[in-house]
């Protein structure tokens, strides 16, 4: 990917995950194809590919969207969360095959460019029942493409976690487009109630589960905040406001506090350097030590003690993190008191 990145490596867990994943995909594709040939023996190979990849892709998309809330409800679902991006890329391959075969079968034999035909062959944009549903699938495919090509950690690192996560939340936009694509397309002429149940049942299950988990976690969050406030903690910052190996100065209940993020952890010490009262929160963590920006005096973030042979000590503070917010207790602990860093 770049000079500082290695090629994607599949460890044993990833290989097992992918084998089980593609075994499941293969079983769905084969089972659906056999059933279609039994029910519709006149079906062509092209149409079979279009229908089988569409069905399998929609099933996989529903599973992907269910993994997140299920994992938050029950940790036994966490193994499915591991490398879920592999599942997303696999789903993209399926819907890409579906899209390519659909364009070839329905738009490649006309007088205009096949891609242009997707937008121009049906211009009933003002209609609901006759709406050109294929463009909805086309835009959903573009979103899945964007997510697939940016799934590697190279993009997560260089785009930043916040932007990368926001971009990948477009999966819900794509899901809405897929729902509309199927509802305005296949379900307009498909008589089998099974497809109705699959689409709308899946939609209600995903929507209901996300809503339930959101309400439950919000109640838990409010309970945690209430408990922290009772214990004297104050909400002071978002985690992403503090850059890696850097500090943030906060004033809480008369206390001048510096919060540092380093090695995936957070610690808090008194913000005033013992040397000449420099603002430690404007410094950095260098070689595992908080380093004053004025004269380079150093302190260990977890206990506020200067490394040997130096003997300076700082007050330390207790921190808590709830979701993406940082809470601090302004009751200073004795200078040099060790406090377990908060793991992010």
Helices and strands as residue ranges (DSSP letters): H 12-39, H 45-73, G 75-77, H 78-81, H 84-107, H 114-120, H 134-149, H 153-159, H 161-168, H 171-184, H 186-189, H 193-196, I 197-201, H 202-230, E 233-238, G 239-241, E 246-252, E 255-262, E 265-270, G 280-282, E 284-286, E 289-291, E 298-300, E 316-322, E 325-333, E 342-343
